[in-house]
């Protein structure tokens, strides 16, 4: 027998209660049950989404679709209505098309298998070919059986792709000096001495034997291949190369500050003059600060294909002040997600006195769609057709289809064409979810998706103001990804200086990639042109312009292959 004391149950005599007291008590019970039910469904949604994230497709049915106690009580109190709302499944006349749109948006449709196989012969044609022939000498071209001469009747050719390990060596520059004794005797001075031009007279770093090719290799492995410095150091050690992790850290930080920061600063000036940019942010860990910091990403928009720019900015936080610092001096359209700081900076900050910023945030419709897709995935698949999220996802997918089909020659023409079907599709979507808002619990995934979308409506409709704007923020999202991959491998930065140096190097690396350059060769070329620049010295503006990723001064050999 349990020794746990139980509280006595208070018995209420309902016969002694008035009608008003009974109705009040009933509503209190009903409200409590509705709250419990809402919490239940919220936890159920989170559970299903977590299962979907961890295990992919789930066959779990759950109990969604059954009448709950609260629904039963509500039904008993309200008269039946034969003109009730049709299910979403009956809203459209073309259910097959609707299903296809939803499957495409959610990634649940049948996917074509990616073709694998051997390396394409076309890819081998651009590579250097070393021919190794196996043929008999004239003395050997005699039949060993009868002694008659042999006749060639054909060749068998087989190709193999080979890779030679990188060659590591020490390059010693020996510059011989010459003198004209006759001129020297006649008192000509320094004009009597001669030497061959072309040899580097200054080291990359003072009192260091490291060459630009070594630093470029370290930066390439770290910021392009996403290898941490300690792993690179171990690989160097196995090859007998005496380069440590500390060496690479120091070289990278020096190179970032002295050679690449002036270029990145100039790229920032150019970016601030663009009509539209894309922004996003992600966290980073700095051991010195012992807290989360953030990396803010800014890129040119899709229309700027000639000179794309990708910049990374290290900031202490993700606040209104940080957003103002990152976007300082910019006046134009900012494609972004629904993070509140992009809206708050449009007003004066009463705490700091910072004025309102003259920018126009543009909503990313991919983020809007993502919320509805999550709402759809939070219920069993066989119940999708009975949910409002089903049609919302289809409407959003249709919006993207319409925009992708629009052909244009100028961005003015694109703006004009968007005012047709695309404009009506956008209005239809927002009108639909606005009507759905009154019949959806705000605490559910669907309710939250509706709230998020309606909060983005004004920013989303700015799409029709300028043909250079996009429906999504994919430019910034793609630019964030390399940093995230690198963060997973390297985990953290030790100091803020290291974090800032990483942002500089990521900026130069990603911008070089987008401009079709061989990153390692470009890094080496820049550093080779900046030899001898010491701490605190500045590169001239004229030289910076010659070092830009689209400069005409860049040698042809630095261009990346067309198939990369």
Beta strands, then each sheet from edge to edge (+ up, - down):
strand 1: 177-179
strand 2: 193-195
strand 3: 276-286
strand 4: 291-300
strand 5: 310-315
strand 6: 333-336
strand 7: 360-363
sheet 1: 1+ 2-
sheet 2: 5+ 4- 3+ 6+ 7+
end
